[in-house]
Amino acid sequence: MALPVHHTGLPGDPAERTPWEFLLAVAAATAAFVYLLAVVAGHAAHHAADTEVRATGTGPPAVISVDGSRGAGPSSGDQAAALEAAIRGVLAPEEAASTGVAVMTPAGDWIGGLNPDLPGYAASTFKLAVLLEAERRVSAGALSYTDRVPVTEEARAEDLGTIDRLPVAPDGTVSLGEALEAMVTFSDNASAVALLRLLGPAEIDASLRVLGAELFSVNDPGLPVTARDLARVLAAIARGDRMSAAQRDHALGLLTAQEVRSGIPAALDGMPGVRRVGNKTGTWPGATRDAAFVETGRGTYVVAVMAEGDWNWELVRRVARAVHEQLTSR
């Protein structure tokens, strides 16, 4: 039996359609509405997901130039060329031929330098490799600063006049923390040798290779190294590579307390924007070495200088100032 149809609407209104036509129209409208809701919801979900990616840091980071300021900055090639030119500008030709300089970010990114792969004798800068290895093992729980380290006759034989400052206990030991402090702050050789025997020269060399320091060796009596290798090791310390924040801060604190500051720290003392400089030196007849991390208001960089000459701090200071001025002039 047909239901009555009341013609009360305008032409084309649902009231002019049969009940089946009306139901089909309602169904079509409902489907369209549901589809519209799905599109809107999908767009919202995609936007939320994109926002979450950026908020959690998994998206691409903002570009930060080497000097720590935001923005694209010069290309790495241009900056490296400008830095090399600045270094050469403060050196005589014969000095430029025999001086190695390497500058990096704490992340290990290359900034520039001069003869960075020129090999030479590390002198006491080898202690940076020992410091890095020790702090990593403390972080891993394999060692503690309170562990006792034997100061053997072999270690005492390497003393160059600082062993009286080493707090050796009656049993002939010092704590690991005491040994590290003596080795870094007043460059004590006896504690360095004691730590070498504790950590293992071959094991330290293996860690250096993984880090990318290709020539640096504490297992070779010649203690070979390059400026690039020194910068790599110091950059690893500065960023806390494979160590906790506590061990990183401990290492940087020791380097900041290092007593021989005639090179890079003296050059940057009082310069605008410099907040902290920590370094490790190495000297030997005919060789002057200095490697430092430099914290500024615009970021941190590490610089290593290997110069010829006895206690040639004047050359090191010239290079350090040229590097700093070039990096912070923009």
C-alpha positions in Angstrom: 0.0 0.0 0.0 1.5 3.3 -1.1 2.0 6.0 1.5 0.3 9.3 0.7 2.7 12.0 -0.6 1.9 15.6 0.4 3.1 18.2 -2.1 3.9 20.9 0.3 7.4 21.9 -0.7 9.1 23.5 -3.6 10.1 21.6 -6.7 13.2 19.5 -6.0 12.6 19.4 -2.2 12.6 16.0 -0.5 8.8 16.3 -0.1 8.4 15.8 -3.8 10.3 12.5 -3.8 9.0 9.0 -3.1 10.0 7.5 0.3 12.6 5.3 -1.3 14.2 8.3 -3.1 14.2 10.2 0.2 15.9 7.4 2.0 18.6 7.1 -0.7 19.2 10.8 -0.6 19.6 10.8 3.2 22.0 7.8 2.9 24.1 9.6 0.3 24.2 12.8 2.4 25.2 10.9 5.5 28.0 9.1 3.6 29.3 12.4 2.2 29.3 13.9 5.7 31.2 10.9 7.2 33.7 11.2 4.4 34.2 14.9 5.1 34.7 14.2 8.8 37.4 11.6 7.9 39.2 14.0 5.7 39.3 16.7 8.4 40.3 14.2 11.1 43.1 12.8 8.9 44.4 16.3 8.2 44.4 17.1 11.9 46.2 13.9 12.8 48.8 14.5 10.2 49.4 18.1 11.5 49.6 16.9 15.1 52.1 14.2 14.2 54.2 16.7 12.3 54.1 19.1 15.2 55.1 16.2 17.6 58.1 15.3 15.4 59.4 18.8 15.6 58.7 19.2 19.3 60.6 16.0 20.2 63.6 16.9 18.1 63.5 14.1 15.7 63.1 16.5 12.8 66.0 18.4 11.2 67.6 20.8 13.7 67.9 24.5 13.1 71.1 25.3 11.3 73.8 26.6 13.7 77.0 28.0 12.3 80.4 27.1 13.7 80.6 30.2 15.9 77.4 29.2 17.6 75.1 31.8 16.1 72.0 30.8 14.2 72.0 31.0 10.5 73.6 29.4 7.5 76.9 31.2 7.9 79.7 30.8 5.4 80.4 27.4 3.7 82.8 25.2 5.6 85.3 25.4 2.7 85.3 29.2 2.8 85.6 29.3 6.6 88.5 26.8 6.5 90.3 28.8 3.9 89.8 32.1 5.8 91.0 30.5 9.0 94.2 29.1 7.4 94.9 32.5 5.9 94.5 34.1 9.3 96.9 31.7 10.9 99.5 32.1 8.1 99.1 35.9 8.5 100.7 35.8 12.0 103.5 33.3 11.1 106.8 33.8 9.2 107.1 31.4 6.2 109.5 29.1 8.1 107.1 29.0 11.1 104.1 28.3 8.9 106.0 25.3 7.3 106.7 23.7 10.7 103.6 24.5 12.8 100.5 22.3 13.0 97.2 23.7 14.0 93.7 22.1 14.2 90.4 23.7 15.1 87.2 21.7 15.6 83.8 21.9 17.2 83.2 19.8 20.3 81.1 17.5 18.1 84.3 16.8 16.1 83.4 18.8 13.0 86.3 20.3 11.2 86.6 24.1 11.2 90.1 24.6 9.8 93.8 24.8 10.6 97.3 24.6 9.1 99.3 21.4 8.5 96.9 19.5 10.8 98.4 16.1 9.9 102.1 17.2 10.4 103.4 14.5 12.8 105.4 15.3 15.9 106.2 14.3 19.5 103.3 14.6 21.8 105.3 15.4 25.0 102.8 15.7 27.9 99.8 16.2 25.7 99.6 12.4 25.6 98.0 12.8 29.0 94.8 13.9 27.3 94.4 10.4 26.0 94.9 8.9 29.4 92.4 11.4 30.9 89.8 10.5 28.3 90.2 6.8 28.9 90.0 7.1 32.7 86.9 9.2 32.7 85.2 6.8 30.3 85.9 3.9 32.6 84.7 5.7 35.7 81.5 6.5 33.8 81.1 2.8 32.9 81.5 1.8 36.5 84.7 -0.1 35.9 86.7 2.3 38.0 86.1 4.8 40.8 88.0 8.0 41.8 88.7 6.3 45.1 90.4 3.3 43.7 94.0 3.0 44.7 96.7 3.2 42.0 100.2 1.8 42.7 103.1 4.3 42.1 105.7 1.8 41.1 109.5 2.3 40.8 109.0 2.4 37.1 106.6 5.3 37.5 108.9 7.1 40.0 111.7 6.8 37.5 109.8 9.1 35.1 109.6 11.9 37.6 110.8 15.4 36.5 110.6 17.1 39.8 106.9 17.0 40.8 106.5 13.7 42.7 106.8 15.5 46.0 103.4 17.1 45.3 101.9 13.7 44.7 100.0 12.5 47.9 101.5 9.0 47.9 100.2 6.9 50.9 102.4 4.7 53.1 101.4 1.7 51.0 102.8 3.4 47.9 99.5 4.2 46.2 97.4 7.2 45.3 93.7 7.4 44.6 92.6 7.5 40.9 91.2 10.9 41.5 94.5 12.2 43.0 96.5 10.7 40.1 94.3 12.3 37.5 94.5 15.7 39.2 98.3 15.5 39.5 98.7 14.3 35.9 96.6 17.1 34.4 97.0 20.1 36.7 100.8 20.1 37.2 101.6 17.5 34.6 103.1 14.9 36.9 104.8 12.1 35.0 104.9 9.5 37.8 101.1 9.6 38.1 100.7 9.5 34.3 102.9 6.3 34.1 100.9 4.7 37.0 97.7 5.4 35.2 99.1 4.1 31.9 99.9 0.8 33.6 96.4 0.7 35.2 94.5 1.4 32.0 96.8 -0.3 29.5 98.6 1.5 26.7 97.3 -0.8 24.0 93.7 -0.4 25.2 94.1 3.4 25.1 95.5 3.2 21.6 92.5 1.1 20.5 90.1 3.8 21.8 92.1 6.4 20.0 91.6 4.6 16.7 87.9 4.2 17.2 87.8 8.0 17.9 89.5 8.7 14.6 92.9 9.7 16.0 95.1 8.0 13.4 98.6 8.5 14.5 98.3 9.3 18.2 99.9 6.5 20.3 100.7 6.1 24.0 102.0 2.6 23.3 104.8 3.9 21.1 107.8 5.3 23.0 108.0 8.1 20.4 104.5 9.3 21.5 103.6 10.4 17.9 100.7 12.7 17.4 99.3 15.3 15.0 97.4 18.5 15.8 94.3 17.0 14.3 94.6 14.0 16.7 94.9 16.3 19.7 91.9 18.2 18.6 89.9 15.0 18.2 90.7 13.8 21.7 90.0 17.2 23.3 86.7 17.5 21.4 85.7 14.1 22.8 86.4 15.3 26.3 84.6 18.6 25.7 81.4 16.8 24.5 81.6 14.0 27.1 82.0 11.3 24.5 81.0 7.9 26.1 81.0 9.5 29.6 78.4 10.9 31.9 78.0 14.6 32.5 79.7 14.3 35.9 82.9 12.8 34.4 82.8 15.3 31.6 82.6 18.2 34.1 85.4 16.6 36.2 87.7 16.4 33.2 87.0 19.9 32.0 87.5 21.2 35.6 91.0 19.6 35.7 91.9 21.1 32.4 90.7 24.5 33.6 92.9 24.2 36.7 96.0 23.3 34.6 98.8 25.4 35.9 100.9 26.0 32.7 98.8 28.7 31.0 101.4 30.6 29.1 100.0 29.6 25.6 96.4 29.6 24.5 94.9 30.7 27.9 97.2 33.6 28.2 96.5 34.7 24.6 92.7 34.7 25.2 92.8 36.2 28.7 90.5 39.2 28.9 89.3 38.9 25.3 85.7 39.8 24.8 83.2 36.9 25.1 85.7 34.4 26.4 84.1 32.6 29.4 86.5 29.7 30.1 89.6 28.1 28.7 90.9 24.7 29.7 94.1 23.3 28.3 96.9 20.7 28.4 100.4 21.6 27.4 103.4 19.6 26.4 107.0 20.8 26.2 110.3 19.2 25.3 113.5 20.6 23.9 112.5 21.7 20.4 108.8 21.1 20.9 106.0 23.2 22.3 102.4 21.9 22.3 99.1 23.3 23.6 95.6 22.0 23.2 92.5 23.9 24.7 88.8 24.1 24.7 87.5 27.6 24.5 84.0 28.5 25.8 82.6 31.8 24.5 79.3 33.5 24.5 78.8 32.3 20.9 79.7 28.7 21.4 82.7 26.4 22.2 85.6 25.3 20.0 88.8 23.3 20.5 92.2 24.3 19.2 95.5 22.4 19.1 98.8 24.0 18.3 102.1 22.1 17.7 105.0 24.5 17.4 108.8 24.0 17.1 111.1 25.6 19.5 111.8 25.5 23.2 108.8 26.8 25.2 107.7 28.7 22.2 104.7 30.2 23.9 104.9 33.5 21.9 104.1 31.7 18.7 101.3 29.7 20.3 99.7 32.9 21.6 99.9 34.5 18.1 98.1 31.5 16.6 95.5 31.3 19.4 94.6 35.0 19.0 94.3 34.7 15.2 92.1 31.7 15.5 89.8 33.3 18.0 89.5 36.6 16.2 88.7 34.8 12.9 86.0 32.6 14.5 84.3 35.4 16.5 84.7 38.4 14.1 81.3 37.9 12.3 
